[in-house]
Every structure is written in structure tokens, then in C-alpha cells.
């Protein structure tokens, strides 16, 4: 299942610090849980847990992440950024910007966007999801677990995902499968770059870079408890929605386009 994702090959492709330390599993219930355990045991910043498939992969809001073998990437990164616990949401946005940049490098001529706060869309179809969970010690963050599910080579979908999901291969020129090791190395590099920029330069750098790549900007959307016009994100990364009652800042929500 993971013949193309061996440490020796990945070691040749990794360009930063993330991914230099790896745990590769044929199958995992959830790489998030595996990485959380590894973090508790003292795993280094940038350690990656990668699985050929997941049997209980999860996304945001408790949703299940479909994780079949051989085609895609399922991994979690242990990060130990020097940020406040309240900045976990910004780590999600920085990670999403990194995944977006990596995906765009394999897909040319397509609109690759971040659907706030944690999905990656290619021409309005979901290609990846990011899940971030933090572990705190007292008033500081001990570690942040960044889970990524990225559709790389999948070409067929369950009926419920038809027309909703896509993959890099489905959107990339040519018919050959993409090299998953190259994709993983690119994703880790860009994620690490943006999380490091968040730590070094602050939220504004990430938020300003993200704004041009936001999906649903200027469109009517729905969220838990309401609907309105999506006007972008504020300096803290919260979604700004213009409702009948005025402008609302959503710090944690799931948004979707409002069906006409």
C-alpha cells in the first residue's frame, strides 16, 4: 500500500524540517490519534505519521474522511510552534494555505482555493481537508497535531461524493498517476513554510496571503444558525458574514454556499 512512500525516497525529496522524522503504517485507525500519542511521548517538531489507509479517518466537526488505500495521502504532523493556545485557528489557516500552494503546483490553470476554514477546493470541488487539534500544558501549547487528507490519484467516487470531490490527478494535465512522494514532500514544505511565517511574522502575513485564495467570497452562504454574504476574513482569521442583523465574525463554523 505504501511502496511509493518509503523513508529512503522521501528523505531524498523532503526540503525542510517537517518529514525528516517519519512513522509509516500500512493501516491506521486515525493518524491524528497516532500522532497525538507520539506527541505525548515526546516526538520532535515536524514528526509525521503517514498511513496507507485509515479505517476511522475523521475530518472537522466529527465528519468521517473516506480513506481508501493506494491512491491518496493521509498523514498528521506534530508541530510545536511558539504560539498562544488561541492561535490554533490560525495554524489551521496557515496549514491550509500551505496545502493550497502545494496543490496549485501540480494543477495548472485551475482555481485552487481555501474554503474557510479547513478545506481545499479545485474549481469548487473538494480535494483536501485539514484537521488541527492542540495539546496544552498549563497556559501554553505543547503541540499541535495537523491532520491532512489529500485526494491525489483517486478517479472514482462513492455516489455521495460524485460532483462534490476531486483529486489532483483528475484536475492535472496528463493521464499518468502523480508521484505521491513528490506530492507529500511539496505539501510538507509549504505547510512548514506558512506555519513558520505565522510564528515569526504574525497573523497578518497569513491572513493577507490567504484572502486572494478564499472560496465563496462575495457569495451568499449558510452556517449553523444563519445565512448571509461571505465578505472574507478579519485580522484574526475569523469569517466575516453580512447578515440581516449586521456583520458577524465566525471564529468556528462550517460554511456552505446557499442553494438557490
matplotlib code that plots the C-alpha trace (Angstrom):
import matplotlib.pyplot as plt

x = [0.0, 2.8, 5.6, 5.9, 6.2, 9.3, 11.6, 14.6, 12.7, 11.1, 14.4, 15.6, 12.6, 12.0, 13.1, 12.5, 12.4, 9.0, 9.0, 12.7, 11.2, 8.6, 6.3, 4.8, 2.0, 0.2, -3.1, -4.2, -7.5, -6.5, -3.2, -4.4, -4.7, -1.3, 0.4, -1.3, 0.2, 3.6, 3.5, 2.7, 5.7, 8.0, 8.1, 10.0, 8.6, 7.9, 7.4, 5.0, 2.7, 1.6, -0.8, -1.6, -5.2, -7.4, -10.2, -11.6, -10.3, -12.0, -12.4, -13.7, -17.0, -16.7, -17.2, -15.8, -12.9, -13.1, -9.6, -9.2, -5.8, -3.2, -4.4, -4.2, -2.4, -3.4, -1.0, -0.6, 2.2, 3.3, 4.2, 5.4, 5.0, 5.6, 2.0, -0.7, -3.5, -5.9, -3.9, -4.8, -7.4, -4.6, -2.4, -5.4, -5.4, -1.6, -1.7, -4.5, -2.6, 0.4, -1.7, -3.3, 0.1, 1.3, -1.8, -1.6, 1.9, 0.5, -2.6, -2.3, -5.0, -7.4, -8.8, -7.3, -8.9, -9.2, -12.8, -12.7, -11.6, -10.1, -11.0, -9.1, -11.2, -10.2, -12.9, -15.3, -14.8, -13.2, -9.7, -8.3, -9.3, -7.3, -8.0, -6.0, -6.0, -3.8, -2.4, -1.8, 0.3, -0.9, -1.3, 1.0, 0.6, 2.7, 2.0, -0.4, -1.5, -2.2, -4.0, -4.3, -6.4, -5.5, -7.0, -4.1, -4.8, -8.4, -10.6, -13.8, -16.1, -18.9, -22.3, -22.5, -19.2, -19.8, -19.6, -18.5, -15.0, -12.0, -8.3, -5.1, -4.9, -8.4, -7.6, -3.9, -2.8, -1.9, -3.3, -0.5, -0.8, 1.1, 4.0, 2.6, 6.1, 6.6, 3.2, 3.8, 7.2, 5.7, 2.8, 5.1, 7.4, 4.6, 2.8, 6.0, 6.8, 3.5, 3.3, 6.8, 5.8, 2.8, 5.1, 7.8, 5.7, 2.2, -1.3, -1.5, 1.0, -1.0, -4.4, -3.2, -1.8, -5.0, -7.5, -6.9, -7.4, -10.7, -13.6, -17.1, -16.0, -18.9, -21.4, -24.4, -23.6, -25.2, -23.8, -25.0, -27.8, -27.9, -27.0, -25.6, -22.9, -19.4, -17.2, -13.8, -11.8, -10.7, -7.2, -7.6, -8.8, -12.5, -15.0, -16.9, -20.6, -23.0, -26.4, -29.7, -28.7, -25.3, -21.7, -20.9, -17.4, -17.5, -14.5, -15.5, -18.2, -18.9, -20.0, -21.5, -22.9, -26.5, -28.5, -30.5]
y = [0.0, 2.4, 1.1, 4.5, 6.2, 4.7, 6.7, 6.5, 8.0, 10.6, 11.5, 12.5, 14.7, 16.4, 20.1, 21.3, 20.0, 18.5, 14.9, 14.2, 12.0, 9.6, 6.8, 5.0, 2.5, 0.2, 1.0, 3.2, 3.8, 7.5, 9.2, 12.0, 9.6, 8.1, 11.5, 12.6, 9.6, 10.2, 13.9, 12.8, 10.5, 13.4, 13.2, 16.0, 19.0, 18.0, 14.3, 12.8, 9.8, 8.5, 5.7, 3.8, 3.8, 4.8, 2.8, 5.6, 8.7, 11.9, 15.4, 18.6, 18.6, 14.8, 14.0, 10.8, 11.1, 8.5, 6.9, 4.1, 2.5, 3.1, 6.3, 9.3, 10.8, 10.5, 12.0, 14.0, 16.3, 17.1, 20.8, 22.6, 26.3, 29.0, 30.4, 31.1, 28.5, 30.9, 30.8, 27.2, 28.5, 30.5, 27.3, 25.8, 28.7, 28.6, 24.9, 25.3, 27.9, 25.5, 22.7, 25.1, 26.2, 22.7, 21.5, 24.5, 23.5, 20.2, 21.6, 24.4, 26.6, 25.6, 27.7, 26.2, 27.8, 27.5, 27.1, 28.6, 27.3, 24.0, 22.6, 22.9, 23.3, 22.9, 24.5, 24.3, 20.6, 19.4, 18.0, 18.1, 18.6, 19.8, 19.0, 20.7, 19.7, 21.1, 19.7, 22.2, 22.2, 24.8, 28.1, 27.1, 24.9, 21.7, 20.5, 20.9, 17.9, 18.9, 16.2, 16.2, 14.1, 14.9, 13.2, 12.6, 9.9, 8.8, 8.8, 7.2, 8.3, 6.9, 8.2, 10.7, 12.4, 12.4, 16.0, 17.1, 15.7, 15.7, 14.8, 16.3, 13.7, 14.4, 18.0, 17.8, 17.6, 14.1, 10.7, 9.2, 8.9, 11.5, 10.6, 10.5, 11.0, 14.2, 15.5, 14.7, 16.5, 19.5, 19.7, 19.4, 22.0, 24.6, 23.8, 24.2, 27.5, 29.1, 27.9, 29.2, 32.6, 32.7, 32.2, 34.7, 37.4, 37.1, 36.5, 39.4, 37.8, 34.6, 36.3, 38.7, 35.9, 33.8, 36.4, 36.2, 32.5, 32.3, 30.4, 31.7, 35.4, 37.7, 34.8, 34.0, 31.2, 29.4, 28.4, 26.9, 29.2, 31.6, 32.8, 35.8, 37.2, 36.0, 39.1, 37.4, 37.1, 39.6, 40.1, 37.1, 34.8, 34.8, 34.6, 37.8, 37.3, 40.1, 39.1, 40.9, 41.7, 43.1, 41.9, 38.7, 37.3, 33.5, 32.0, 28.4, 27.3, 25.3, 27.3, 26.2, 28.0, 28.9, 26.8, 29.0]
z = [0.0, 0.7, -1.6, -3.1, 0.2, 1.7, 4.1, 1.8, -1.2, 1.0, 2.5, -0.9, -1.6, 1.8, 1.5, 5.0, 8.6, 8.6, 7.5, 8.4, 11.1, 9.9, 11.0, 8.1, 8.7, 6.3, 8.0, 10.9, 12.6, 12.6, 12.0, 14.3, 17.2, 16.4, 16.2, 19.4, 21.2, 19.6, 20.7, 24.3, 24.1, 23.1, 19.3, 17.7, 15.9, 12.4, 13.0, 10.5, 10.9, 7.5, 6.7, 3.6, 4.6, 7.6, 9.0, 11.1, 9.5, 10.6, 9.5, 11.1, 13.1, 13.6, 9.9, 8.5, 6.0, 3.3, 3.3, 0.7, 0.1, -2.6, -4.1, -1.7, 1.2, 4.9, 7.4, 10.5, 11.5, 15.1, 15.3, 18.3, 17.3, 19.9, 19.7, 22.2, 22.6, 21.0, 17.8, 16.9, 14.4, 12.7, 12.5, 10.6, 8.1, 7.7, 7.1, 4.6, 2.7, 2.5, 1.2, -1.3, -2.6, -2.9, -4.7, -7.1, -8.1, -9.5, -11.1, -13.7, -15.0, -12.2, -9.4, -6.2, -3.2, 0.5, 1.7, 5.1, 7.4, 6.5, 3.0, -0.3, -3.4, -7.0, -9.2, -6.3, -5.7, -2.5, -2.9, 0.7, 4.3, 7.3, 10.9, 13.7, 17.3, 20.1, 23.3, 26.0, 29.2, 31.5, 29.6, 26.7, 23.7, 24.0, 20.5, 17.5, 15.5, 11.9, 10.0, 6.2, 3.9, 0.3, -2.8, -5.1, -7.6, -7.0, -10.1, -8.8, -6.0, -3.9, -5.1, -2.3, -3.4, -7.2, -8.4, -4.9, -4.6, -6.9, -6.9, -8.1, -10.9, -12.0, -12.4, -13.6, -17.2, -18.5, -17.6, -15.5, -11.7, -9.7, -7.6, -4.1, -2.5, -4.5, -3.5, 0.1, 0.1, -1.5, 0.9, 4.0, 2.6, 2.0, 5.3, 7.3, 5.5, 6.3, 9.9, 10.4, 8.9, 11.3, 14.3, 13.0, 11.4, 13.0, 11.8, 9.3, 6.9, 6.7, 6.6, 3.8, 1.8, 2.2, 1.2, -2.6, -2.5, -0.5, -1.9, -1.8, -1.4, -2.2, -2.2, -0.1, 2.4, 5.2, 8.5, 11.7, 12.8, 9.9, 6.5, 4.8, 2.4, 2.9, 3.0, 3.8, 7.0, 9.6, 11.0, 13.4, 10.6, 11.6, 8.8, 8.2, 7.2, 6.4, 7.8, 8.2, 11.7, 10.7, 10.3, 12.2, 12.9, 12.9, 14.7, 14.5, 12.0, 8.9, 5.9, 2.6, -0.4, -0.1, -2.5, -4.9]

ax = plt.figure().add_subplot(projection="3d")
ax.plot(x, y, z, "-o")
ax.set_aspect("equal")
plt.show()
